[in-house]
């Protein structure tokens, strides 16, 4: 119809050696693998498998699908419009990534990290008067939050007193790092830095080990977290505890790290907003996970009252 009903940008990762046509070809085949294709697909660059792709999509959908590369007219204008949108989306993404890089550099400096973090893990707990306790981990990196990496831990320990935040934190960290040690033995920091510098590890590659762990709490929580990791032989993961300000006042947070006096960041510092956003995301996920668990518990308790 020639109308634009909205667009959505995708940023596929591809080797720089690939031509635009090769990238488009691979992307389209994957994109329509699990979606019904439209009757007409317009591409900005031609590629060798275009006729083959059109045939495959026609067979899959049971009707003729055309994959065209328009050279003139209204269709050409549609593609030009899509290209302009794509360039804008890419410019926005690069701007976001560069400000995110600045924030990660700020974290590196403020917390004295050996390198800019590519994986930050943030932990939080949620319970109401100790019932249905849940611990969570959220993950962030150079690209922002990585929701497919989030984890929820239903607290199992029967010995924990209701509302024992230290005990919950210990259990969550123990389960998380025990599993990590089993699945991906820890590379030495020197090896990891050398691999990153040599280009063997791309900054966007999945890194299972965190470069920074943030936990909710003060000196006590930091001590409990350090003991837990040390008991597993993990002593080189930077840990920071974030205590809320008086009256839980955002902007007045105090930071606790091993071997350093507690410190604050200047109010309205962009880095402080960034850390608050990380912590708030963990808190949001913890509360949501806790509600889900509580609902299930209430539903099952109700069912248990019915005989048989």
Order of alpha helices (4+ residues) and beta strands (2+ residues): alpha-beta-alpha-beta-alpha-beta-beta-beta-beta-alpha-alpha-beta-alpha-beta-beta-alpha
